Amino acid sequence: MASRPFRPGVSDLCKRIVFLLMMATALNTAAEQGGSEYVLIDDFQSYEIGRFPAGWDWRKEDNNSDKPYTVAAQDGNQYLAASDQGQSVIIGKKIKIDIDRYPYISFKWRVHRIPENGDERHGKTGDSAAAIYIVYQRVMGLIPVTVKYVWSSTLPVGTALQRSGIGRPWIIVADSGETGLGEWRRHVFDLRAAFRETFGKEPRRRIIAVGVLSDANATGSEAFADYDDLYFLSEAEAGSGIQQIVEAD
């Protein structure tokens, strides 16, 4: 699931599947926010500052890797800070969501440094400054279907693509380049419309996990980004799919 070169094989595929199966067993509780029902994925407020956030996990193959994610704070607000310098470790959180009930994803990110010449179309340059993974119910009970929203170094906002290889995510570019660096940017996507516009068909009803990745290993550079306020929403303002709602703080 990380954006390093992928060569299909039983071992690689099994590792990806085991990681996603591991994340697919917990159920978050719905609440009310401004009259709209939502499910909180994470706002990172309940964790110890300077530590890796409890409740998030990683692939078994990354057990011995440094995890470039820590909880940080600014002006009384806590968030997840990522500082990848080649580790390329994806972390995930268990969740079960019915998108008929919660059809929108809302998240905030703030990027400080983008990978040099990152280009998600190619394995040798496939780094993203920030990425949010939405993992859908498995096909034939085996291979997860994944949509990955990214802040790309070079690809235009609205680009949608998938690299070749078994289990590769579809990629949707939500932010690009140096525009907005250092600013919090909030995105709201219509999950059904985004899936329809990239896959050309309706999504599966169930989401089983959410992942986060900032990586710069392929380009041999650095990616620094922050994440906060990840929610599934029952309602949102007008906007859908690649034509997402975006706000800068």
C-alpha positions in Angstrom: 0.0 0.0 0.0 3.0 2.3 0.3 4.0 4.0 -3.0 7.2 2.1 -3.5 7.7 0.0 -6.7 5.5 -3.1 -6.5 6.2 -6.4 -8.2 3.2 -8.7 -7.9 3.9 -11.8 -5.9 2.3 -14.0 -3.3 4.4 -12.7 -0.4 3.8 -9.0 -1.1 0.1 -9.5 -1.7 -0.3 -11.6 1.5 1.4 -8.9 3.5 -1.0 -6.3 2.2 -4.0 -8.4 2.8 -2.9 -9.4 6.4 -2.4 -5.8 7.3 -5.8 -4.7 6.1 -7.6 -7.7 7.7 -5.9 -6.8 10.9 -7.5 -3.3 10.8 -11.0 -4.5 10.0 -12.5 -5.5 13.4 -13.6 -2.4 15.4 -16.7 -0.3 15.2 -16.7 3.5 16.0 -19.6 5.1 17.7 -21.7 7.8 16.0 -22.3 11.2 17.6 -23.9 14.5 16.7 -22.1 17.6 15.4 -24.0 20.7 14.4 -27.2 18.6 13.9 -25.4 16.2 11.6 -24.5 12.7 12.6 -20.8 11.8 12.3 -18.2 9.1 13.2 -15.0 10.4 14.6 -12.0 8.6 13.1 -9.5 10.6 15.2 -8.8 14.1 16.3 -5.6 13.1 18.3 -6.7 15.0 21.4 -6.7 12.0 23.8 -3.1 11.0 23.2 0.2 11.7 25.0 2.1 14.5 23.2 5.4 13.2 21.6 4.2 9.6 21.4 2.8 7.4 18.6 -1.0 7.4 18.8 -2.6 4.4 20.5 -5.2 2.7 18.4 -3.3 3.0 15.2 -1.2 0.1 13.8 1.2 -0.8 11.0 2.1 -3.7 8.8 4.0 -6.6 10.4 6.9 -6.0 7.9 7.4 -2.5 9.5 7.7 -3.9 13.1 11.4 -3.0 13.2 11.1 0.3 11.2 11.1 3.7 12.8 7.5 5.0 12.8 7.7 8.7 11.7 4.4 9.7 13.3 4.0 11.4 16.7 1.3 13.4 18.4 2.1 17.1 18.5 0.3 20.2 19.8 0.0 23.9 18.8 -2.2 26.6 20.5 -3.9 23.9 22.6 -4.8 21.7 19.6 -3.3 18.2 19.2 -2.7 16.6 15.8 -0.6 13.9 14.1 2.8 15.0 12.8 4.5 12.9 10.1 8.2 13.4 9.2 9.2 10.8 6.6 12.8 10.6 5.6 12.7 7.3 3.8 10.8 5.1 6.2 7.6 4.8 4.1 5.4 3.3 6.9 1.7 3.3 6.4 -0.4 3.4 9.6 -4.0 2.4 9.8 -7.0 2.5 12.2 -9.8 -0.1 12.5 -13.2 1.1 11.6 -16.5 -0.2 10.0 -18.6 2.3 8.1 -21.8 2.0 6.1 -21.4 4.7 3.4 -25.1 4.7 2.8 -25.3 6.2 6.3 -22.0 8.2 6.3 -21.3 9.0 2.6 -18.7 11.8 3.3 -15.1 11.8 4.5 -13.7 15.0 6.1 -10.1 15.5 7.0 -7.5 18.2 7.6 -3.9 18.2 6.6 -1.0 20.6 6.6 2.1 20.0 4.5 5.4 21.6 5.3 7.7 19.8 2.8 6.9 17.8 -0.4 9.0 15.0 -1.9 11.2 16.3 -4.6 9.7 15.5 -8.1 7.2 13.1 -6.6 4.9 11.7 -9.2 2.4 9.0 -8.2 2.1 7.7 -11.7 5.4 5.8 -11.5 6.9 3.5 -8.9 10.3 5.2 -9.0 8.8 8.6 -8.0 5.6 7.5 -6.3 5.9 9.5 -3.1 3.1 11.7 -1.6 3.6 14.4 1.0 0.3 13.4 2.6 -2.2 10.6 1.9 -5.5 9.3 3.4 -6.4 5.7 2.5 -10.1 4.6 2.5 -10.2 0.8 2.4 -13.5 -0.8 1.2 -14.9 -4.3 1.8 -12.8 -7.0 0.2 -13.4 -8.4 -3.3 -14.3 -12.1 -3.1 -13.4 -11.9 0.6 -9.7 -11.5 -0.3 -8.4 -8.3 -2.0 -9.3 -4.9 -0.4 -10.4 -2.1 -2.7 -8.7 1.2 -1.8 -9.0 4.8 -2.7 -6.1 7.1 -1.7 -6.4 10.9 -1.4 -3.0 12.6 -1.8 -1.2 15.8 -1.7 1.0 15.4 -4.8 4.3 17.1 -5.5 3.6 17.5 -9.2 0.2 16.1 -10.4 -2.7 18.5 -10.9 -5.6 18.6 -8.4 -8.3 16.3 -9.7 -6.0 13.8 -11.2 -7.3 10.2 -10.8 -5.1 7.2 -11.6 -4.1 3.7 -10.6 -0.7 2.1 -11.1 -0.5 -1.5 -12.3 -0.2 -4.2 -9.8 -2.5 -6.4 -7.7 -4.2 -4.5 -4.9 -2.9 -1.1 -5.9 -5.1 1.8 -4.7 -6.8 4.3 -6.9 -5.3 7.7 -6.3 -7.1 11.0 -6.3 -5.1 14.3 -6.0 -6.7 16.6 -3.5 -3.8 19.2 -3.2 -0.7 19.7 -5.3 2.7 21.3 -5.3 3.7 24.2 -3.0 0.3 25.9 -3.0 -0.9 26.1 0.6 2.3 24.8 2.2 2.2 25.5 5.9 -1.6 26.0 5.9 -4.2 23.7 7.4 -6.5 22.6 4.5 -9.8 20.8 5.1 -11.3 18.5 2.5 -14.7 17.0 2.3 -15.3 14.3 -0.3 -18.4 12.5 -1.4 -17.2 8.9 -1.1 -19.7 7.4 -3.5 -19.1 10.1 -6.2 -15.3 9.9 -5.8 -15.5 6.1 -6.2 -17.8 6.3 -9.2 -15.6 8.9 -10.9 -12.4 6.8 -10.5 -13.7 3.2 -10.8 -16.6 3.9 -13.1 -19.0 2.0 -10.9 -20.7 2.2 -7.5 -18.6 1.5 -4.4 -19.1 -1.3 -2.0 -21.2 -0.3 0.9 -18.7 -1.1 3.7 -15.5 0.7 4.6 -13.3 -1.4 6.8 -10.2 0.8 7.6 -8.6 4.2 7.2 -4.9 4.7 6.7 -2.3 7.5 6.7 0.9 7.8 4.8 3.6 10.4 4.2 6.5 9.0 2.3 9.6 10.1 0.4 11.5 6.9 0.1 11.2 6.5 -3.7 12.6 10.0 -4.4 15.2 9.8 -1.6 13.9 13.1 -0.2 11.7 14.2 2.7 8.0 14.6 3.4 6.7 16.6 6.4 3.0 16.8 7.1 0.4 17.1 9.8 -3.1 15.4 10.0 -6.1 16.3 12.1 -9.9 16.0 12.5 -10.7 12.9 10.5 -14.5 12.2 10.3 -17.1 10.3 8.4 -20.2 12.5 8.0 -23.9 11.8 7.3 -24.3 15.2 5.6 -22.1 17.9 4.0 -22.4 21.0 1.9 -22.9 20.8 -1.9 -19.9 19.2 -3.6 -18.8 15.7 -4.6 -16.1 13.5 -5.8 -13.1 15.1 -7.4 -14.9 18.5 -7.1 -14.4 18.4 -3.4 -15.1 21.0 -0.8 -11.9 22.5 0.5 -11.2 25.2 3.1 -7.9 26.7 4.2 -7.4 27.8 7.8 
